[in-house]
């Protein structure tokens, strides 16, 4: 433990040595030298403490590295593996400096990179320095993961997560001074920042006193104690790894250190070839590949992608779900059960606008083709649609990438089925383990409750017996005459009674014990024991795809897009098309059958109206505007009065013109005398047999309807046409909205009265039947109001020719 500092020691000694004056006492000049003497003693004691502290400081156990004549690793082969880094890492200055993307939500995402050489023996270190801190712009009110600038330095195994501190495959220090191992984070070092060069030392030399430890040095000085690495990492090659965010870092793997350690130690690039494992960064041959898996919804596309990535760990997934997982690993939080959307198009709901709107998707789309790496793009809707496939192919030129489509339709391959069964079995085993743990806790709780209950019952029984015995003793004492001899006898009887009561209570408890044990055995046997190992049922063994909590595609998205689904072809620009599960002809047939079934059962969301509907809709909108204009004018008293005056004047003019025309016609008839003019029909209002032009206006349809029913121009009946036009007006008003239902009811009342008077039973009853069978909500509400107003079918009690009875 560190000793107290000089100030603390000095203050403590002086305070202890100074004399404490008594109340009322005055210090005299003769007493002053007595004060200086203890102060000199305190200073001597302070010097002794400092010397003691120096002696007690922990000694550096690391020794200078001895000369090593073994063959060294090739310095050029030790570097940061850019092909293994996350896509937001930007190497500059010939791979000495590394930046991160900071736009489109990437300021919230971690970046990670790993060296090509892993230490498996000996003692080596590497250096990292923060060159600059970046402060990207953020929307107001946006709160991302903290800290905003982050650097973690440490070691990890090959193929593990590039994000240090997650899982048990890495150990690391961060710029806040914490050490993380196996998911546990603790304060173990000093903080570091800009202008600091930190060295991370890994010691896996079994002969060293600090074997299997990792230490942190800042500017050449130790700032942490050696931290033990977990057992699972011992014996494995551990690669220098850096995880960072919103900073530019410099990485020095050697061979010359920037800030030498207090003892001679070689860097990773200066290691013996036998002590390190080097990963090749050269391509296996050929161009990198971009895989577009094509599958129908609900047929295991994303499970296949997970299996494919296990089999091909060098492929990078480009999808919305990959961005969501990346954000969660970077510390962004979202509700566990609050994920919306689908597996293909998830709703992130991080509460961070630049992440939730998936701005990172477009940035990745631009960055990914710049990295010569292999990708898998599991876009369910996009890979099933020809236009989207062509658009994505344009991003990856055929000269730099091999573009391959993998069709997954029909009965899956055996390796996929085995993988699915393994997932289902693992889920069942996890559930079984939880149930067993829950049952064990419940059994223990029940057992403790039973024991407590038995203890309380035993106490109550003993208390009852003691009370009974005491009552008996009190009753007997009252009968005693008080003699000492008698009292002595009574005391003996009391002791005997107490002993007898204790024996009875003991016998009662012993008697209950076997019964209780028997009850426990019965309870234990009544509860079925859960198996330790989960097993698949026959149905699960035969399943081709598993059901997941999150659907592959929402119903609305499926309804909008399934009509455009198709299988890829080389004409679209693919270099290769692989039919992984079924042959091309069978896959095409299965897709066709699936589409036909969906057309029968799925509502089409992308239907567009034709030219006729658009024309009729325009007419209706025009008519509706006229009605609304008339309604507005009617609500304005000034305009309503003005309009009434104009209408009255117009009616008077029409009446005068009609009377004058009738007089002229009568005059022609009298003067003609039935001559040629009469035989030719001259002077009549309308030729016989030619129907007049019936028109019922939208402003006063009731008045127009009654007027036309009262006219018989040229002997021609206009009732049928007037009824038809009135039915159209009622139907339009009913569909327009509830604010027009009062007007529609008034029109329907006039229409029914006119049909009764004119015996137009059939057209009216047919109209009412159609109105009652309407599926529209507005028409249904209007029909309800019409029924309440008694505007139903015309019965035979009203018109004899009606086929509808009053019942």
C-alpha positions in Angstrom: 0.0 0.0 0.0 1.4 3.5 -0.8 2.7 5.4 2.2 1.3 8.9 3.0 2.9 11.8 1.1 5.4 14.2 2.6 2.8 16.8 3.4 0.6 14.4 5.2 3.5 13.0 7.2 4.9 16.5 8.0 1.5 17.7 9.2 1.0 14.6 11.3 4.4 14.8 13.1 4.2 18.5 13.8 0.7 18.3 15.1 1.6 15.5 17.4 4.8 17.3 18.7 3.2 20.7 19.4 2.3 21.2 23.1 -1.3 21.9 23.8 -1.6 25.0 26.0 -3.9 24.8 29.1 -6.8 27.1 29.6 -5.7 30.4 31.0 -2.0 29.7 30.5 0.2 32.2 28.7 3.3 31.2 26.7 6.5 32.9 28.0 9.6 33.7 25.9 11.5 31.1 27.8 9.2 28.5 26.5 9.6 29.3 22.7 12.7 27.1 22.2 10.7 24.1 23.4 8.5 24.5 20.3 11.3 24.7 17.8 12.9 21.5 19.1 9.9 19.3 18.2 9.7 20.8 14.7 13.3 19.8 14.0 12.4 16.3 15.2 9.4 16.3 12.9 11.5 17.3 9.9 13.9 14.5 10.6 11.1 12.0 10.9 9.7 13.3 7.6 13.0 12.6 5.8 13.1 9.1 7.3 9.5 8.5 6.0 10.5 9.6 2.5 13.4 7.3 2.5 11.2 4.5 3.8 8.6 5.2 1.1 11.3 5.1 -1.6 12.4 1.7 -0.3 8.8 0.4 -0.2 7.9 1.4 -3.9 7.2 -1.7 -5.9 10.2 -2.9 -7.8 9.9 -3.4 -11.6 10.0 -7.2 -12.1 10.5 -6.9 -15.9 14.1 -7.4 -16.8 16.0 -6.4 -20.0 15.4 -8.7 -22.8 18.4 -11.0 -23.5 20.0 -11.1 -26.9 18.1 -13.4 -29.2 20.0 -14.9 -32.2 16.9 -16.7 -33.6 15.5 -15.7 -37.0 13.3 -12.7 -36.8 9.9 -12.2 -38.4 9.9 -10.3 -41.7 9.3 -6.6 -40.7 7.2 -6.0 -43.8 4.8 -8.8 -42.9 3.9 -7.1 -39.6 1.3 -4.4 -40.2 -2.3 -3.5 -39.5 -4.5 -5.8 -41.4 -6.7 -3.4 -43.3 -8.6 -6.2 -45.0 -9.8 -7.4 -41.6 -10.7 -3.9 -40.3 -14.2 -2.5 -40.1 -15.4 -0.6 -43.1 -15.2 2.8 -41.4 -11.4 2.6 -40.9 -9.5 4.9 -43.3 -5.7 4.3 -43.5 -3.5 7.3 -44.4 0.2 8.1 -44.5 1.1 4.7 -45.8 -0.7 2.8 -43.1 0.8 4.8 -40.2 -2.2 6.9 -39.4 -5.8 5.6 -39.2 -9.0 7.8 -39.2 -12.7 6.9 -39.0 -15.8 7.9 -40.9 -17.8 10.6 -38.9 -20.8 11.3 -41.1 -24.2 9.7 -41.5 -24.3 8.2 -38.1 -20.8 6.8 -38.2 -19.7 9.1 -35.4 -21.6 6.7 -33.1 -20.1 3.5 -34.5 -16.9 1.9 -33.2 -14.0 1.2 -35.6 -11.7 -1.8 -35.1 -8.5 -3.2 -36.6 -6.0 -5.9 -35.9 -2.4 -6.6 -36.7 -1.2 -9.3 -39.0 1.1 -10.8 -36.4 0.0 -12.5 -33.2 2.2 -13.2 -30.2 2.2 -16.8 -29.0 5.5 -16.8 -26.9 7.9 -14.4 -25.3 7.4 -10.8 -24.4 6.6 -8.0 -26.9 4.8 -4.7 -27.1 3.3 -2.2 -29.6 2.6 1.5 -29.4 -0.4 3.7 -30.1 -0.8 7.5 -30.0 -3.9 9.7 -30.4 -3.0 12.3 -33.1 -6.3 14.2 -33.0 -9.8 14.2 -31.5 -12.7 14.7 -33.9 -15.9 16.5 -32.8 -18.5 15.8 -35.5 -21.7 17.8 -35.8 -24.8 16.2 -34.3 -28.5 17.1 -34.4 -29.7 19.2 -31.5 -30.9 17.0 -28.7 -29.1 13.9 -30.0 -27.4 11.9 -27.2 -25.2 9.1 -28.4 -23.0 6.6 -26.5 -20.4 8.1 -24.2 -17.5 8.8 -24.3 -17.6 10.6 -27.6 -13.9 10.0 -28.2 -12.8 6.4 -27.3 -9.6 4.4 -27.7 -9.1 0.8 -26.5 -5.7 -0.9 -27.0 -5.0 -4.6 -26.3 -4.8 -8.1 -27.7 -7.4 -10.5 -29.2 -7.5 -13.8 -30.9 -7.7 -14.2 -34.7 -11.2 -14.1 -36.0 -12.7 -12.7 -32.8 -14.6 -9.4 -32.6 -12.6 -6.3 -33.5 -14.4 -4.5 -30.7 -12.2 -5.0 -27.7 -13.8 -5.7 -24.3 -16.8 -7.6 -25.8 -16.6 -11.3 -25.0 -13.9 -13.5 -23.6 -11.5 -13.4 -26.6 -9.7 -10.2 -25.8 -8.1 -8.0 -23.1 -7.7 -4.2 -23.3 -7.0 -0.9 -21.6 -9.0 2.2 -22.6 -8.2 5.9 -22.5 -10.3 6.3 -19.4 -7.8 4.1 -17.4 -10.0 1.0 -17.3 -8.9 -2.6 -17.9 -11.4 -5.1 -19.4 -11.2 -8.8 -19.4 -13.9 -11.4 -19.9 -16.6 -8.7 -19.8 -15.4 -7.3 -16.5 -14.2 -3.7 -16.4 -12.2 -2.1 -13.6 -10.0 0.9 -12.9 -6.4 -0.3 -13.3 -4.4 2.4 -15.1 -3.9 6.1 -15.6 -5.8 8.0 -18.3 -4.2 8.9 -21.6 -5.0 11.3 -24.4 -3.5 13.5 -27.1 0.3 13.7 -27.3 0.6 10.6 -25.2 2.3 7.5 -26.6 1.0 4.4 -24.9 2.7 1.0 -25.1 0.8 -2.3 -24.4 3.2 -5.1 -23.2 2.2 -8.7 -23.5 4.3 -11.2 -21.5 3.6 -14.8 -22.2 7.1 -16.0 -21.2 6.6 -18.8 -18.7 9.9 -18.1 -17.0 9.1 -14.5 -16.2 7.6 -13.5 -12.8 5.0 -11.5 -14.8 4.1 -14.5 -17.1 0.7 -14.4 -18.7 0.1 -10.7 -18.0 -0.5 -7.5 -20.0 0.7 -4.0 -18.9 0.2 -0.4 -20.0 2.9 2.2 -20.3 2.5 5.9 -21.0 5.3 7.9 -22.5 7.7 5.1 -21.5 6.6 4.9 -17.8 4.5 2.1 -16.3 1.0 3.3 -15.5 -0.6 0.0 -14.5 0.2 -3.1 -12.6 0.5 -6.3 -14.7 -3.0 -7.6 -15.4 -3.5 -11.4 -15.6 -4.9 -12.6 -18.9 -7.7 -15.3 -18.7 -7.0 -19.0 -18.9 -8.8 -19.4 -22.2 -6.4 -17.0 -23.9 -3.2 -18.8 -22.8 -1.5 -20.8 -25.5 -3.2 -18.9 -28.3 -1.7 -16.3 -30.6 -2.8 -12.9 -29.4 -2.9 -10.1 -32.0 -2.4 -6.4 -31.2 -5.8 -4.8 -31.6 -7.1 -1.2 -31.5 -10.8 -0.1 -31.1 -11.4 3.6 -31.5 -14.1 6.3 -32.3 -13.9 9.9 -33.4 -10.1 10.0 -33.2 -7.1 9.7 -35.5 -4.5 7.2 -34.1 -0.9 6.4 -35.0 0.1 2.7 -34.7 3.7 1.6 -34.3 4.3 -2.1 -34.3 8.0 -1.7 -34.5 10.8 -2.5 -34.8 11.9 0.9 -33.2 9.8 2.2 -30.3 8.8 5.9 -30.1 8.8 5.9 -26.3 11.2 3.1 -25.0 10.1 1.2 -21.9 12.2 1.4 -18.6 13.7 -1.9 -19.6 14.9 -3.3 -22.9 12.0 -5.0 -24.7 11.5 -5.8 -28.4 8.4 -4.8 -30.4 6.1 -7.1 -32.3 7.7 -6.3 -35.7 11.1 -7.2 -34.1 9.9 -10.6 -32.7 11.5 -13.9 -33.3 9.7 -15.8 -36.1 9.0 -18.7 -33.7 7.3 -16.5 -31.2 4.6 -15.0 -33.5 1.9 -16.2 -35.9 1.6 -14.2 -39.1 -1.7 -14.0 -41.1 -1.3 -13.6 -44.8 -3.2 -10.6 -46.3 -2.8 -11.8 -49.9 -6.0 -12.8 -51.8 -6.6 -16.6 -52.2 -6.8 -16.0 -56.0 -9.2 -14.2 -58.2 -11.4 -11.2 -57.6 -13.4 -10.6 -54.4 -17.0 -11.8 -54.6 -20.3 -10.1 -54.0 -23.1 -12.7 -53.2 -26.8 -11.8 -53.6 -28.9 -14.5 -51.9 -32.4 -14.7 -53.4 -35.1 -16.4 -51.3 -38.9 -16.1 -50.7 -40.2 -14.6 -47.4 -40.3 -17.1 -44.6 -37.9 -19.6 -46.1 -34.9 -18.9 -43.9 -32.9 -16.3 -45.9 -31.2 -14.8 -42.8 -30.5 -18.2 -41.2 -28.8 -19.2 -44.5 -26.7 -16.0 -44.4 -25.6 -16.7 -40.8 -24.6 -20.2 -41.8 -22.8 -18.8 -44.9 -20.8 -16.3 -42.7 -19.8 -19.1 -40.4 -18.5 -21.1 -43.3 -16.9 -18.0 -44.9 -15.8 -15.6 -42.1 -14.0 -13.3 -44.5 -17.3 -12.2 -46.1 -18.8 -8.9 -44.7 -22.6 -8.6 -44.5 -24.1 -5.4 -45.9 -27.6 -5.0 -44.6 -29.8 -3.0 -42.3 -29.7 -5.7 -39.6 -25.9 -5.6 -39.7 -26.0 -1.9 -39.1 -28.3 -2.4 -36.1 -26.0 -5.0 -34.6 -23.0 -2.7 -35.2 -24.7 0.1 -33.4 -25.6 -2.1 -30.4 -22.0 -3.3 -30.1 -20.9 0.4 -30.2 -22.9 1.1 -27.0 -26.1 2.5 -28.6 -29.1 1.3 -26.5 -32.6 0.4 -27.7 -35.5 -1.5 -25.9 -35.0 -5.2 -25.9 -38.6 -5.9 -27.0 -39.2 -2.7 -28.8 -37.7 -3.6 -32.2 -40.2 -2.9 -34.9 -40.3 -3.6 -38.6 -39.0 -6.9 -40.0 -35.7 -8.7 -40.3 -35.3 -7.3 -43.8 -36.2 -3.7 -42.9 -35.8 -3.3 -39.1 -36.8 -0.2 -37.2 -33.8 0.7 -35.1 -35.4 2.9 -32.5 -32.1 4.0 -30.8 -33.5 7.4 -30.2 -30.5 8.8 -32.2 -31.8 10.4 -35.5 -28.7 9.7 -37.6 -28.9 6.1 -36.6 -32.7 5.6 -36.7 -33.0 7.0 -40.3 -30.3 4.5 -41.5 -28.1 7.2 -43.0 -25.2 4.8 -42.5 -26.7 2.6 -45.3 -26.0 5.1 -48.0 -22.5 5.8 -46.7 -21.7 2.1 -46.6 -23.1 1.8 -50.1 -20.5 4.3 -51.3 -17.6 3.0 -49.1 -17.9 -0.8 -49.6 -16.9 -0.9 -53.3 -13.7 0.9 -52.4 -12.5 -2.0 -50.3 -11.3 -5.1 -52.2 -13.3 -7.4 -49.9 -16.0 -10.1 -50.4 -19.5 -9.2 -49.4 -22.9 -10.9 -48.9 -26.0 -8.6 -49.3 -29.1 -10.2 -47.8 -31.8 -7.8 -49.1 -35.0 -9.9 -49.2 -37.2 -7.5 -51.3 -34.3 -6.0 -53.2 -32.8 -9.3 -54.3 -36.3 -10.5 -55.5 -36.9 -7.4 -57.6 -35.2 -7.0 -61.0 -34.9 -3.2 -60.8 -33.3 -3.3 -57.4 -30.9 -6.0 -58.4 -29.7 -4.0 -61.4 -29.2 -0.9 -59.3 -27.1 -2.8 -56.7 -25.0 -4.4 -59.4 -24.0 -0.9 -60.7 -22.2 -0.2 -57.5 -19.8 -3.2 -57.8 -18.1 -3.1 -61.2 -17.5 -6.5 -62.9 -13.8 -5.6 -63.3 -13.2 -5.4 -59.6 -15.7 -7.9 -58.2 -17.3 -11.2 -59.1 -21.0 -10.8 -58.9 -22.9 -14.0 -58.0 -26.6 -14.6 -57.2 -27.5 -17.6 -55.1 -31.1 -18.8 -55.5 -32.6 -20.4 -52.4 -36.0 -21.8 -53.4 -37.5 -25.2 -52.7 -36.4 -28.0 -50.3 -33.2 -26.8 -48.5 -29.8 -28.6 -48.6 -28.9 -31.0 -45.8 -26.3 -28.8 -44.2 -28.8 -26.0 -43.9 -31.3 -28.4 -42.3 -28.7 -29.6 -39.8 -27.9 -26.0 -38.9 -31.6 -25.2 -38.4 -32.1 -28.2 -36.2 -29.0 -27.1 -34.1 -30.5 -23.7 -33.6 -33.9 -25.1 -32.6 -32.2 -27.6 -30.2 -30.1 -24.8 -28.7 -33.2 -22.6 -28.1 -35.0 -25.6 -26.4 -32.0 -26.3 -24.2 -31.8 -22.7 -23.1 -35.5 -22.7 -22.3 -35.1 -26.0 -20.4 -32.2 -24.6 -18.4 -34.2 -21.6 -17.5 -37.2 -23.8 -16.5 -34.9 -26.1 -14.4 -33.4 -23.1 -12.6 -36.8 -21.6 -12.0 -38.2 -25.0 -10.7 -35.2 -25.4 -8.4 -35.7 -21.9 -6.9 -39.4 -22.6 -6.5 -38.8 -26.0 -4.8 -36.3 -24.4 -2.4 -38.8 -21.7 -1.6 -41.5 -24.2 -1.0 -39.3 -26.3 1.2 -38.4 -23.4 3.3 -42.0 -22.4 3.6 -43.0 -26.0 4.7 -40.2 -26.0 7.3 -41.3 -22.7 8.7 -44.8 -23.9 8.8 -43.9 -27.0 10.8 -41.8 -24.9 13.2 -44.7 -22.6 13.8 -47.2 -25.5 14.3 -44.8 -27.2 16.7 -44.5 -24.0 18.7 -48.2 -23.4 18.8 -48.8 -27.0 19.9 -46.2 -26.7 22.7 -47.7 -23.4 23.8 -51.2 -24.9 23.9 -50.0 -27.8 26.1 -48.2 -25.5 28.4 -51.2 -23.3 28.8 -53.5 -26.3 29.5 -51.0 -27.6 32.1 -50.8 -24.1 33.7 -54.6 -23.9 33.9 -54.8 -27.3 35.5 -52.2 -26.4 38.1 -54.0 -23.1 38.9 -57.2 -25.0 39.5 -55.6 -27.5 41.7 -53.8 -24.8 43.7 -57.1 -23.1 44.6 -58.3 -26.3 46.3 -55.2 -26.6 48.4 -55.5 -25.6 52.1 -52.0 -24.0 52.2 -50.1 -26.6 54.2 -46.4 -26.7 53.6 -46.5 -30.5 53.3 -49.3 -30.2 50.9 -47.5 -27.5 49.0 -44.4 -29.6 48.7 -46.4 -32.4 47.3 -48.1 -30.0 44.9 -44.6 -28.8 43.7 -43.6 -32.4 43.0 -46.8 -32.9 41.1 -46.2 -29.7 39.1 -42.7 -30.9 38.1 -44.1 -34.3 37.1 -46.9 -32.7 35.1 -44.4 -30.4 33.3 -42.2 -33.4 32.5 -45.2 -35.3 31.4 -46.3 -32.4 29.1 -42.8 -32.2 27.5 -42.8 -35.9 26.9 -46.2 -35.7 25.2 -45.1 -32.8 23.0 -42.0 -34.7 22.0 -44.0 -37.8 21.2 -46.4 -35.7 19.1 -43.6 -34.2 17.2 -42.0 -37.6 16.6 -45.3 -38.9 15.4 -45.7 -36.0 13.0 -42.2 -36.3 11.6 -42.8 -39.6 9.6 -46.1 -38.2 8.3 -44.4 -35.0 7.1 -41.6 -37.0 5.5 -44.2 -39.1 3.7 -45.9 -35.9 2.5 -42.6 -34.5 1.2 -42.0 -37.7 -0.7 -45.5 -37.6 -2.1 -45.0 -34.0 -3.2 -41.6 -34.7 -4.7 -43.0 -37.7 -6.7 -46.0 -35.7 -7.8 -43.8 -33.1 -9.5 -42.5 -34.4 -12.8 -38.7 -34.0 -13.0 -37.5 -31.9 -16.0 -35.0 -33.6 -18.3 -31.4 -32.3 -18.2 -31.0 -32.5 -22.0 -33.4 -31.2 -24.6 -34.4 -33.3 -27.6 -36.0 -32.6 -30.9 -39.5 -33.9 -31.7 -40.2 -35.8 -34.9 -41.9 -32.7 -36.3 -38.9 -30.6 -35.5 -36.6 -33.1 -37.1 -38.6 -32.9 -40.3 -38.9 -29.1 -40.4 -37.1 -27.2 -43.2 -37.3 -23.7 -41.7 -37.7 -22.4 -38.2 -40.1 -19.8 -37.0 -38.6 -16.6 -35.5 -40.1 -13.8 -33.4 -39.3 -11.3 -36.1 -40.9 -11.8 -39.5 -38.8 -11.7 -42.6 -41.2 -9.1 -44.2 -44.2 -7.2 -43.0 -47.6 -7.9 -44.6 -47.9 -4.4 -46.0 -44.4 -4.5 -47.6 -45.2 -8.0 -49.1 -48.5 -6.7 -50.5 -46.8 -3.8 -52.2 -43.9 -5.7 -53.7 -44.7 -9.4 -54.3 -46.2 -8.6 -57.8 -42.7 -7.6 -59.0 -40.8 -10.7 -57.7 -38.7 -12.7 -60.1 -35.6 -14.8 -60.2 -32.3 -13.3 -61.4 -30.8 -13.9 -64.9 -27.4 -13.3 -66.4 -28.9 -10.7 -68.7 -29.1 -8.4 -65.6 -25.3 -8.4 -65.3 -24.5 -11.3 -63.0 -21.3 -13.2 -63.6 -22.7 -16.4 -62.1 -26.1 -17.7 -60.8 -26.1 -20.6 -58.4 -29.3 -22.6 -57.7 -28.3 -23.9 -54.3 -31.4 -25.9 -53.3 -33.3 -26.8 -56.5 -32.5 -26.6 -60.2 -33.5 -23.6 -62.2 -36.7 -25.1 -63.8 -38.0 -26.4 -60.4 -37.2 -23.0 -58.7 -39.0 -21.1 -61.5 -42.1 -23.4 -61.1 -42.2 -23.0 -57.3 -41.9 -19.2 -57.6 -44.8 -19.1 -60.1 -47.0 -21.2 -57.8 -46.1 -19.1 -54.8 -47.0 -15.9 -56.7 -50.4 -17.3 -57.9 -51.3 -18.3 -54.3 -50.3 -14.8 -53.1 -52.5 -13.2 -55.7 -55.5 -15.2 -54.5 -55.0 -14.4 -50.8 -53.1 -11.0 -50.6 -54.6 -7.6 -51.1 -52.9 -5.6 -53.8 -51.7 -2.3 -52.6 -50.3 -0.8 -55.8 -53.3 -0.8 -58.1 -53.8 2.4 -60.1 -57.1 3.8 -61.4 -57.8 3.8 -65.1 -58.7 6.7 -67.4 -62.5 6.2 -67.1 -62.3 6.4 -63.3 -60.1 9.5 -63.4 -62.6 11.2 -65.7 -65.6 10.3 -63.6 -63.7 11.3 -60.5 -62.9 14.7 -62.0 -66.6 15.2 -62.7 -67.6 14.2 -59.3 -65.0 16.6 -57.7 -66.3 19.4 -59.8 -69.9 18.7 -58.8 -68.8 18.4 -55.1 -67.1 21.8 -55.4 -70.3 23.3 -56.7 -72.3 21.8 -53.8 -69.8 23.1 -51.3 -69.9 26.6 -52.9 -73.7 26.5 -52.8 -73.5 25.5 -49.1 -71.1 28.3 -48.3 -73.3 30.8 -50.0 -76.4 29.4 -48.3 -74.7 29.9 -44.9 -74.0 33.6 -45.7 -77.3 35.5 -45.0 -76.4 38.4 -47.4 -75.5 36.1 -50.3 -78.5 33.8 -49.5 -81.0 36.8 -49.7 -79.4 38.1 -52.9 -79.6 34.7 -54.5 -83.2 34.2 -53.4 -84.1 37.6 -55.0 -82.3 36.6 -58.2 -84.0 33.2 -58.3 -87.4 34.8 -57.7 -86.9 37.3 -60.5 -85.8 34.6 -62.8 -88.9 32.5 -62.0 -91.1 35.4 -62.7 -89.4 36.0 -66.0 -89.8 32.3 -66.9 -93.5 32.5 -65.9 -94.1 35.5 -68.1 -92.3 33.9 -71.0 -94.4 30.7 -70.6 -97.7 32.6 -70.4 -96.8 34.5 -73.5 -95.7 31.4 -75.4 -99.0 29.7 -74.5 -101.0 32.7 -75.7 -99.0 32.6 -79.0 -99.6 28.9 -79.4 -103.3 29.3 -78.7 -103.4 32.1 -81.2 -101.7 29.9 -83.8 -104.1 27.1 -83.2 -107.1 29.3 -83.6 -105.8 31.0 -86.7 -104.6 27.8 -88.3 -107.9 26.1 -88.1 -106.5 22.7 -88.4 -105.0 23.3 -91.8 -101.6 22.3 -93.0 -99.9 23.8 -90.1 -102.0 21.7 -87.8 -101.3 18.5 -89.6 -97.6 19.1 -89.7 -97.5 19.7 -85.9 -96.4 23.4 -86.1 -97.0 25.4 -82.9 -96.8 22.5 -80.4 -94.3 22.7 -77.4 -92.7 19.4 -78.4 -93.5 16.9 -81.1 -95.5 13.9 -79.9 -93.3 10.9 -79.0 -90.1 13.0 -78.4 -89.2 13.0 -74.6 -88.4 16.3 -73.1 -85.0 17.0 -71.5 -85.4 16.2 -67.8 -82.9 17.9 -65.4 -83.0 17.9 -61.6 -80.5 20.4 -60.2 -78.2 19.9 -57.2 -79.3 23.0 -55.3 -83.1 22.3 -54.9 -83.5 18.7 -56.1 -86.7 18.2 -54.1 -88.5 21.1 -55.8 -87.2 20.1 -59.2 -88.3 16.5 -58.7 -91.9 17.5 -57.7 -92.1 19.9 -60.6 -91.1 17.3 -63.2 -93.6 14.8 -61.7 -96.4 17.3 -62.2 -95.6 17.9 -65.9 -96.7 15.9 -68.8 -95.1 17.6 -71.8 -96.5 16.4 -75.1 -98.2 13.5 -73.4 -94.9 11.8 -72.5 -94.3 10.5 -68.9 -91.1 11.8 -67.4 -91.4 10.0 -64.1 -88.8 7.3 -64.8 -86.1 9.7 -65.8 -86.8 12.0 -62.8 -86.7 9.0 -60.4 -83.4 7.9 -61.8 -81.8 11.3 -61.5 -83.1 11.7 -57.9 -81.6 8.3 -57.0 -78.2 9.4 -58.3 -78.4 12.6 -56.1 -79.4 10.6 -53.0 -76.6 8.1 -53.5 -73.9 10.8 -54.0 -75.1 12.7 -50.9 -75.0 9.6 -48.8 -71.4 8.7 -49.9 -70.1 12.3 -49.5 -70.3 12.3 -45.7 -72.5 12.6 -42.7 -72.8 16.4 -43.0 -74.8 15.7 -46.2 -77.0 13.0 -44.8 -79.8 15.4 -43.7 -80.1 16.7 -47.3 -80.0 13.1 -48.6 -82.8 12.1 -46.2 -85.0 15.0 -47.4 -84.4 14.0 -51.0 -85.2 10.3 -50.2 -88.4 11.3 -48.5 -89.6 13.3 -51.5 -88.5 10.4 -53.8 -90.4 7.8 -51.9 -93.6 10.0 -51.8 -93.4 10.6 -55.5 -92.8 6.9 -56.3 -95.9 6.0 -54.1 -98.0 8.5 -55.9 -96.8 7.5 -59.4 -96.7 3.7 -58.5 -93.0 3.5 -59.4 -92.6 0.6 -56.9 -90.0 -1.5 -58.7 -87.3 1.2 -59.2 -87.6 2.6 -55.7 -87.5 -0.8 -54.0 -84.5 -1.9 -56.1 -82.7 1.3 -55.0 -83.5 0.7 -51.3 -82.2 -2.9 -51.6 -79.0 -1.7 -53.1 -78.6 0.9 -50.4 -79.1 -1.6 -47.6 -76.5 -3.9 -49.1 -73.8 -1.2 -49.4 -70.4 -2.0 -47.9 -69.3 1.6 -47.6 -69.3 2.9 -44.0 -70.9 6.2 -45.0 -73.7 4.5 -47.0 -74.2 2.1 -44.1 -74.6 4.9 -41.6 -77.0 6.7 -44.0 -79.1 3.6 -44.4 -79.4 3.3 -40.6 -80.7 6.8 -40.5 -83.1 6.1 -43.3 -84.5 3.0 -41.5 -85.0 5.1 -38.4 -86.9 7.6 -40.4 -89.2 4.9 -41.9 -87.9 5.3 -45.4 -87.9 1.6 -46.3 -89.5 -0.5 -49.1 -92.9 0.4 -50.5 -95.3 -2.3 -49.3 -98.5 -3.6 -50.8 -100.4 -1.7 -48.2 -99.3 1.5 -49.9 -99.3 0.5 -53.5 -101.4 -2.6 -54.5 -98.9 -3.7 -57.2 -96.0 -4.0 -54.7 -94.8 -7.5 -54.0 -93.5 -6.5 -50.5 -96.0 -7.3 -47.7 -96.3 -5.1 -44.6 -94.9 -8.0 -42.4 
